Structures are given as C-alpha cells and as structure tokens.
C-alpha cells in the first residue's frame, strides 16, 4: 500500500494552520512507506503528491459555520465534497477544487479521505485556537488508526 498524508494550511493565518498542526503531530510516528507532506502553497500541488498513491489522506481547515474544532471525515473517492466545505479557502484553489480536478483528470487515488477541522479565527497573525489544537490531536490519532487498519 502506498499512502500519502498531506496536511494543508497557512501557518500565518490562525486556524488555517490546522493541517500543519496535524503534520507536526504525525511526523516521525508513521511507517516509513507513508509519505507525509505539508502543503502551504496551492492545493493543486496535491495532484503531484498523489501520483501512484493507493490511499491519500488530506487534512485542512474548514469554515462552514459549524462549531470550532468540529472534525469531519469525508471519503472523497465516493462522492463530491459537500459545497459548504469547498467554498471558503485562503488559497486560490481549495482542497475541494483540487480533489474534483483530480477526479476529472482520472488522478484521484482509489481511496481518498479528507479530514476537515472547523476553524474560527483565520486572521493574519492569529494563533491556533484551543478547539482546533485539540481537534488536531483527534485527527492525528484517527489517521494513525486508519493507516494501521488499511494495512490489515
């Protein structure tokens, strides 16, 4: 199984760093054959990261109006991401658009899971909120478990 975990975010925009917080929790804790990447640029770069991956896991912050720290796990290989999770991004193209572009080009990995962590503060220079920091711990543990289950 070739797996890739990509954590998307902007370290300078408060809760938009949710994915990067998960990245720091995962580094050094996964098997050597799992590629773990941070993506602070445009998520369209995910398409290159997913090349030859059987399983792709993506983590990003969301702004849907849910309670801060809410975690969503979405099997993106089964259906489009919900619109409310794709319409707001600090990037030109968000994770949702990158997933749909990969789907249209036939480059979406057979198993693609998106974890969204609901943020509340995306202001420049703001710190990660406690709710999002706690949710990052939950998502990191879920990813470890999910990858372990995929091996069996």
Long-range contacts (C-beta under 8 A, 24 or more apart in sequence): 1-33, 1-54, 1-55, 1-150, 1-151, 2-33, 2-35, 2-52, 2-53, 2-54, 2-55, 3-33, 3-34, 3-35, 3-53, 3-54, 3-55, 3-56, 3-57, 3-147, 3-150, 4-34, 4-35, 4-36, 4-37, 4-49, 4-50, 4-53, 4-55, 4-56, 4-57, 4-109, 5-30, 5-34, 5-35, 5-36, 5-37, 5-56, 5-57, 5-58, 5-59, 5-143, 5-147, 6-36, 6-37, 6-38, 6-39, 6-46, 6-49, 6-50, 6-56, 6-57, 6-58, 6-59, 7-36, 7-37, 7-38, 7-39, 7-58, 7-59, 7-60, 8-38, 8-39, 8-40, 8-43, 8-46, 8-58, 8-59, 8-60, 8-61, 8-91, 8-95, 9-38, 9-39, 9-40, 9-60, 9-61, 10-40, 10-90, 11-40, 12-124, 12-125, 13-90, 13-122, 13-123, 13-124, 13-126, 14-119, 14-121, 14-122, 14-123, 14-124, 14-125, 14-126, 14-127, 14-128, 14-129, 15-61, 15-68, 15-117, 15-119, 15-120, 15-121, 15-122, 15-126, 15-128, 15-129, 15-132, 16-61, 16-90, 16-119, 16-122, 17-61, 17-128, 18-59, 18-60, 18-61, 18-117, 18-119, 18-128, 18-132, 18-135, 18-136, 19-58, 19-59, 19-60, 19-61, 19-117, 21-128, 21-132, 21-133, 21-136, 22-59, 22-115, 22-117, 22-136, 22-139, 22-140, 22-143, 23-59, 25-136, 25-137, 25-140, 26-140, 26-143, 26-144, 29-140, 29-144, 30-144, 30-147, 31-147, 31-151, 34-147, 41-91, 42-91, 42-92, 42-93, 43-89, 43-91, 43-93, 43-94, 43-95, 43-97, 43-98, 44-93, 44-97, 44-98, 44-101, 46-95, 46-98, 46-99, 46-102, 47-98, 47-101, 47-102, 47-105, 47-107, 50-102, 50-107, 50-108, 50-109, 50-112, 51-107, 53-109, 54-109, 54-110, 54-111, 55-109, 55-110, 55-111, 55-112, 55-113, 55-147, 55-150, 56-108, 56-109, 56-111, 56-112, 56-113, 57-112, 57-113, 57-114, 57-115, 57-143, 57-146, 57-147, 58-95, 58-99, 58-112, 58-113, 58-114, 58-115, 59-114, 59-115, 59-116, 59-117, 59-139, 59-143, 60-94, 60-95, 60-114, 60-115, 60-116, 60-117, 61-116, 61-117, 61-118, 61-119, 61-122, 61-132, 62-88, 62-116, 62-117, 62-118, 62-119, 63-88, 63-118, 63-119, 63-122, 64-88, 64-116, 64-118, 66-118, 67-118, 67-131, 68-118, 68-119, 68-120, 68-129, 68-131, 68-132, 69-117, 69-118, 69-129, 69-131, 69-132, 69-134, 69-135, 70-117, 70-118, 70-135, 71-115, 71-116, 71-117, 71-118, 71-135, 71-138, 71-139, 71-142, 72-114, 72-115, 72-116, 72-118, 73-113, 73-114, 73-115, 73-142, 74-113, 74-114, 74-115, 74-116, 75-111, 75-112, 75-113, 76-108, 76-112, 76-113, 76-114, 77-108, 77-109, 77-110, 77-111, 77-112, 77-113, 81-114, 85-114, 85-116, 90-122, 111-150, 113-146, 115-139, 115-142, 115-143
